[in-house]
């Protein structure tokens, strides 16, 4: 980072910082769609939302459970956390809003903002789509490929893309 800071202009160099969290990781991270806030979730239960522009801590909670993934919903007012057994939804103050018991043992979360859909996949290899406006599961697809650790979506058409360990 020191080499990069020396090669860029003064304003960009001022934004460089070192975030060291050695004891509660590994961490999953997500940004709000506008890039304003950073959401981090540690493997040992640490969850924090940081205002990225001024590095101000917005909220911080300890869930005392393993965290596998984190995902902002909508505009950053809510976020989902894939914990050891279930997936939970919190508001930006760290208050638990929902426990999504249909999303069990989730490894990856994704949010399709144009469709208001929270997607998840995990140990069971079932891709689930949950409508965040009504709170209902609208589709489930069994991949028949086992656990999945990689998921993203195509931003142009909303197609979910999965990556399984066995190809």
Long-range contacts (C-beta under 8 A, 24 or more apart in sequence): 17-55, 21-46, 28-67, 28-68, 28-69, 28-70, 29-70, 30-70, 30-71, 30-72, 30-79, 31-72, 32-72, 32-75, 32-76, 33-72, 33-75, 33-76, 33-113, 34-75, 34-76, 36-76, 37-72, 37-76, 39-70, 39-71, 39-72, 39-79, 40-70, 41-67, 41-69, 41-70, 41-81, 42-67, 43-67, 43-68, 47-81, 47-90, 47-94, 49-76, 49-79, 49-92, 49-94, 58-92, 59-92, 59-93, 59-94, 60-94, 61-90, 61-94, 63-88, 68-106, 68-107, 68-108, 68-122, 69-106, 69-107, 69-108, 69-109, 70-109, 71-109, 71-110, 71-111, 71-118, 72-111, 73-111, 73-118, 73-132, 74-111, 74-113, 74-116, 74-132, 80-109, 80-111, 80-118, 82-106, 82-107, 82-108, 82-109, 82-120, 82-122, 87-120, 98-135, 100-130, 102-128, 102-130, 102-137, 103-128, 103-130, 107-147, 107-148, 107-149, 108-148, 108-149, 108-150, 108-151, 109-151, 110-151, 110-152, 110-153, 110-160, 112-153, 112-158, 112-160, 114-158, 115-158, 117-158, 119-151, 119-153, 119-160, 121-148, 121-151, 121-162, 122-147, 122-148, 123-147, 125-164, 127-151, 127-160, 127-162
